[in-house]
Amino acid sequence: MKPQKSKILSNTPPLTRRDALKLLGSGALVVAAVPFSGCATSHVSRSPSKSVTSIEPFPLSQVRLLDGPFLEAQKRDEAYLLKLEPDRMLHNFRVNAGLQPKAPVYGGWESVRTWADIRAHGHTLGHYLTAASLMYASTGHDEMKRRVDYIIAELKECQVAGKTGLVCAFPDNSAQIDNLVAGRRAVGVPWYTLHKIFAGLRDAYLYCGNKIALEILVKLSDWAGDVTKGMTDDQFQRMLGIEHGGMNEVLADVYAITKDERHLALAEQFCHKAVLTPLSEGRDTLNGLHSNTQIPKFVGFERLHQVTGKPQYHAASEFFWKTVTEKRSFATGGNGDNEHFFPTTDFARHLSSAKTMETCCSHNMLRLTRLLFAENPTAAYGDYYERTLFNTILGSQDPDTGMMTYFQSTRPGYLKLFCTPFDSFWCCTGTGIENHAKYGDSIYFRGRLGGAQEDSLFVNLFIASTLNWKEKGITLRQTTAFPEVGKTRLEITAGSNKKFALHIRHPEWAATASVRVNGRTAESSTHPGSYIVLDRRWAKGDVVEIDMPMTLRVELLPGATDSAAVLYGPIVLVGALGHEVKPGDDLHVNERTIGSVFNESIEVPTFTGRLGDIPAKIKPTGAPLTFKSDGIGKPNDVTLAPYYRMAHQRYNMYWKIADA
Ligand SMILES: [Zn+2]
């Protein structure tokens, strides 16, 4: 029987901005039933959650980074994106379609024997499409769009020549998908890899407006429906025992565009009940599971909740987020050891691993966090987002080469290893190029709380940037040296007499926060982990200054009483232990050998004293975010500096504390 094809392309209406945001998975579609009972004056809001109608981040194109560490990271990422050659990433796509490749294939996970059994060939092209699309939205640089358009035109040629709708770079074309569908043993994680291509096509459409990308995506989705249509639910669920990325999420996105019920049905078929059921019932069955296989499933559940309103999906995602962030994360916000969740009582045993905290896991946890925030804008999501972004994501990039981490090691005295530019192409290289292209996507949100007449503006992150709130005629400039100082400044730089409530996150790490408007104290809060709300008319020249005193503190390793990390505000400080390597010498081809290289033994000091006394024994050195232990280090005191800045030398994150 000839497979039925979607007919949406001819009658897809043009995308409105609000549609685009919804499609980006950020608009909460569910209207909560409980009316908003808050007052409209200045106040501290602890839980706006039950009253929310719709919250969404601003489009990346309306936010621009200003000078600071995030803009620097974005620039390094852009430079790397420009070094990668589309024709090399396209090599195997053309081969599979019977076309002559135009340039040699890249190495690492893209082609080399060591990794062939992952079947990750072509994943980089998918990530690249996403990263370049995000970078275009973040910068407006035409070269990014030009590259996206070129790759899409090439993929179209491949799809037409390949005839089935599938576009892929697997060396055996569809063989492993065929095996999975037939219930035979399969090599690697082909659906995981295909998900990256689906997502890249989606992002080329959403951020660059490339309509051919949508056409290819719909045909690819139809192909996925065709090849799996004979499967029973049981057979499908067995197939989902193999890592399959965010197939449920991206198919929900496709459905949101096409409104074709078959795409929604397929998205729901891609929901793995072995984790959906228990987590939706509040049962944590994550021990021993591969973390980065699970996280994208929950991103997809939350996205499906937005699309379908089914409560089970949200219950699962919300519970998953809570258990991972509250019970399964290290101080930086990262999770897992050797890519797996471990029993929450076993942190101490895993601390010596060099393979803790896969960077992809943080990337995907942040994607989940912003979706959940859109559903329920409570400060806890902003707090986790900040902690994980400032530590694991900013800290994942080599400040010299722009290359990115795979594991972020908690092993005392280890160092960060980064990918090579052309011979690694890890999963974390793929999510890595996306990470630094979208820092503007979660600084500001807007939405109308139930009962409110106007959209509110949420300032969730303290990152130097401008916001162009076009619809309101407001532009806002945030200038800050945070996290070097616990202050930020917002100035309305255009707009007159506009009424809206400004929600400023009072972070969980600051005991107090105070706000001045045009030089006069307007509000102060003693409720960390809440929002300070300023509801008034705003005009050009209005200045809001926020003070959030940062303090040093220690945070115990989960389940331990004698091992703690040192934080200053949300910033994890690590001991700078020296033993430098030259920039470039810590670029590493093979992620599997992380932990079995650079293994010379390094002395790591311990701290002595009562746990509660430690912060007072750590003194500022005068250099930004740099401290030194004072008489508690054994055998010697140590300099403590931000984990995010640490590169090319040995460090220590958790301190053994004697007499604790
Ligand atoms: Zn990874």
Residues whose N, C-alpha, C, O or C-beta is under 5 A from the ligand:
A	BS01	ZN	E358 C360 C427 C428
